[in-house]
Amino acid sequence: MRMRALLLGLVGASVVATASAGPELVDFPQGWETSFSLAATRDMHRGGKTIAEIFVNATGVTSGPGDVPLASGTVIVMKLYRARIDAGDQLVRDDAGRLVKGDATGALLVMEKRSGWGADYGAVRNGEWEYASFGIGGERRQIENKGCLECHGALTEFDYVFTRYEIAELRR
Ligand code: HEC
């Protein structure tokens, strides 16, 4: 009986150890606002009235030119803002024609890459990337990561990162 309990204990442990894919692998990157670098600002994120700011940690910045994969340990945070709208419901633009940031939407989208991650996704795997979402204060938001994997999955030549070249530009 003791042996059986021991075996069950071991099975339990191995189930935990093989739960090796999913948003929960990604921890909230504490302190990102001061330690990450702004790589890009994109108007009309995914075609909406939203502005995306994309920040990357030092590992990402030093990963090399845009045509090489980002290094293990790279974390990318995207902070979303509502674009400002005028009284006539038109998008406000600055002198350079860019959209103007209003309030943050409250969502942070995060990609993190670690050696060995992604193996459990089979054909939909995006290299070693995982995707997650947090509120501004770091509370985890539940996501369905299938959409993240599918849309970013088209970018095989850019290591699944839309702003790969902007990140490479930060090395100088
Ligand atoms: C329909 C396509 C689509 C889906 C689905 C999608 N993204 Fe993205 N994502 C983009 C685009 C496009 C950008 C580049 C920013 C821009 O142009 O607005 C981007 C940028 C990012 C970035 C900044 C790094 C980069 O690739 O430039 C992160 C982080 C990110 N997305 C996380 C996520 C997460 C997490 C999910 C799932 C919850 C997700 N994305 C789902 C299209 C998508």
Residues whose N, C-alpha, C, O or C-beta is under 5 A from the ligand:
A	BS01	HEC	R42 D43 M44 H45 R46 A52 I54 I76 V77 M78 L109 V110 M111 Y131 A132 I143 E144 G147 C148 C151 Y160 V161 F162 T163
